[in-house]
Amino acid sequence: MKRILLPSLLLLAAGTAAQAQSGPRFGLKAGANLASYTGTDNTATTNKFGLNAGLTLNLGLTDQLSVQPEVLFSQKGTKLSYNEDNSDVTVFLTNGNAFGRKGSGTYSQTLNYLDVPVLLRYNVGPSDGAGFFLEAGPQVSFLLSQRGEVSGDKATVVLAGPTRNDINSPRTKLPCFTVDNTTADMNTTTFGYVLGVGYRFSNALSLSARYTGDFSQAYKSGEGKAEVLKPYRDPNVKFTNPEVRNSAFQVQVGYVLNGN
């Protein structure tokens, strides 16, 4: 009995020690975003460069499987260029209640979020964690601030959506982006997902690429409430918030603080 019990206790102790060595791992990560929108009113928008950075916590479940919650500052948004010559977009200008193809410029929107993904990570490589890994999971995002600005003319409202250039047909709704810093028309909490792949060079350093997309709309549904829309109020026409969702491709470098 002792011959059986003693080896069993030694194996149990070794297993407990191994689990302790692969306990919670805190880390840092930083990288770049290539962000834009998806959705009905996403017509002609282009990608916008941004940054991401934050903290990670890796909790091992098995040699290959772990759960990794993260808290990340993440810049998203979009760009939309318009030109008087090719009538890329219809804008409203600050020099009066002007509706038409006026001037040229680029609308740029920066959205600062606090992203909180909870990822399931699978290590494809050996049990020490080195090698390729896959990750996926849900994400909740909290809007911190918004900034809409233009280069070129002094547009205050930039129309969005597939019919933004069709000024000759009657419309009762005009989806639009506004040039301001307000978040009144935006959903301050959104829900989405993360899909990614990466490579761990050691227990400390990693490189990853991922895609994040939202299930939630970036804007509240319905008529826009921004101050810059007030000069253009018309009982027959409503400026509505665009139907768009955030999406971003991310490249990140990670470092585990207590990696072996």
N, C-alpha and C positions, 0 to 999 in steps of 0.2 A: 504493500500500500504506500509506504513511504517513497519507494522507488518511482511510483507513479505521481504522487502528490507533489514531490519536490520539483521535478521538471515542469509540471503544470504551473506551479507558482512562479517559477522562473520565466516561463513563457508569458504569463499574465503580466508580470512586472515589466518585461521587455516591451510588451505591447502598450502598456500604459505610458512608459517612458517615450516611446515613439510618437504617441498621440500628443504628449506634452510638447515635444520638439516641433511638431507641426501644428501648433496651436494658432490662435488668431494672429494675422500678419497685417500690420498697418503700412500704408504706402502713400506715395504722392504720384500724381500724374499731370501731364500738361501736353497740349498739342494745338492743332488747328482745325477749324470747321470750314466746310464749303457748304453753305446753307442756302436754301431757297424755300419756295412754297410749292405745295401740290393742291389741287382742287379746282373747282369750277371757274373761279376768277383768277387763275394763275397765268393767264395768257401773256406771253412775251416777257415775263419776268426772267431775270438771270441770277446766277449764283452770287453770293456775297461772302467774302472772306471774314472769318472771325477767330477768336481764341477760346480755348477751354482749359481749365485747370482745377484741381481739387484733391480730395482725400479719398482713400479706398480702405476697405477692411475685408480681408480674405479669410473665410472660415472653412477649413477643410472638413469634408464629409468622409471621403475615402482618399486613397492615393491619387486617384484621377479626378475626382469630383469635388467641387467646392462652391460655396455661395459667396458672392462679392457685392455687398452694398457700396455705393459711392455717393459722394456729394460733390458736385461739379459746378463751377461758374462756367456758363456757356453762352457765347454770342451767336445769335441767329439773325434772320432777316432776309432781305431781298433787294434787288435793284431793278429799275425799269427806265429805259432810255426812251426819249421822245424827240422827234425832229420835225420842224415845220415843213421841210421839203417833202418828206415821204409820209407825213401824217401818221407817225407811229402811235400817237396817243393824243387824246383831247385833254386840255388842262384848263383850270381856272386861275386867273392871274390876280395879283394883289392890287393892280392899278384900276380895278373896277370890276363890275359884274360881267366879265367877258367870257363868253362861252364859244370856244372854237379852237382851231388848230393854231396856237399862238407860240412862237418862239421854239426853243429847243433846250434840252438839258437832260439830266439824269436824276431820277428820284432814287434815294438810297434810304433804306430803313434798317436800323440796328435795334435788335431786341436782346436785352440782357436777361438771362434766365438762371435760376438755380435748379439744376437737374439732379434728381435723386433716382438713379436706376438701381434695381436689385437683380443681379445677374446670376445665372447658373453657369458655372465655368467647367469645361471638360478638358483635361490635359491629354492631348494625343500622345505626347512623348512619355519618357520613363517616369517612374514614381517620384523621383526627386524634384519634379516640376519643370525641368528643362525641356525645351522643344515647343511644338505648336500647341495652341489651345483654341477652343471654340467657346463662345459666350452668347447668351441670349437671355432676355427677361423684360419685365415691364418697367416703365419709367413714369414718374410724376414730375412735372416741371412747374416752377413758380416764377412768374414774371416779376422782375425787379424794376425794369425801366424800359422805355421805348423812345426812340428818336427818329423822326422822319425829316429829311432835309433834301434840298435840291441843289445841283450845280447848274449854272446857266441862268435862265430867267427866274423870275420871282413867283413861280407857281405856288399856290397854297393848297390846291386840290388836284390830284391826278387820278383820272378815271381808270378803272380796272375792268377786267372781264373780256369776254369774246366780242362784245358789241361796243367797246369803248370808242371806236372810230366812227361809228355810224350815227353822225349827228343829224342826219336828214330824216331818219325814221322816228316816229313818236315813241317815247319811253317814259314810263312812270317811275322807274327805279334806275338809279345810277350807282353801281358799285364803285367805290373809290378808296384811294389812300390819301391821308391828310398829312400836310407838312407841319408837324408840331411835336411836342414831347408828352402828350397826354396818353394815359392808359385807360381812359374812361370807356372806350369802345372795345377794349380787348378782354379776353378771358384771362384772368390772372393765375388760374390753375388749369393745366392741361394734362392729359394722360396719353401715353404712347408706348413705344417698344424700342428695343435695342437688339441688333444682330451684329456679331463681330467675330473676327479671327485675329490671332496674334501669335507672337513667338517670344518665348522667355529664353534669354541668353544665359541666365543663371538664376539663382534663387532671388536675386535682387533686381535685375534690369529686364524690361520687356518692351516690345514694340507691338502696337495693335492698330487695326483699322476696323471701323464699325460704321453702320448706318443707323440713324435714329429717325423714327417717323412718329407723328402724332395721330391718334384717333380723334382727338378733340379739335374743333375749329379754333384758330388763333383769335378770331374776333367774335364778339357777341352777335347773335342773330338780330337782324332788323335795321332800323334807321340809325344812322350815325349821329352822335351827340356832340362831336368836337366843336369847339368854339369857332374854328376857321370856317365851318360850314354855314354859320348863321347868316352871313351877308348874302348867301345864294339860296335862301329858303324860298320855296315855291309851293303853293298848295297843290299843284298838279304834278310835281316831281319830287321824289324823295331820294336823298343820298343814302345809300345803304352800305353797311359794312361788307367787305369782300368775303366770299366763302373760300377760305384758304386754310391749309394746315401746314405746320412747320415740318421741315425735313432737313437733314444734314448728314453729310459724310464727314467722318472724323478720323484723324490720324493722331495717335497719342504715344508718348514715351512714359513708361511707368517705372517706379523704383520702390521696392519694398524696404522699409526702414529697419525691420528686424529680420531680414532674410539671412539665411546661413551662407 
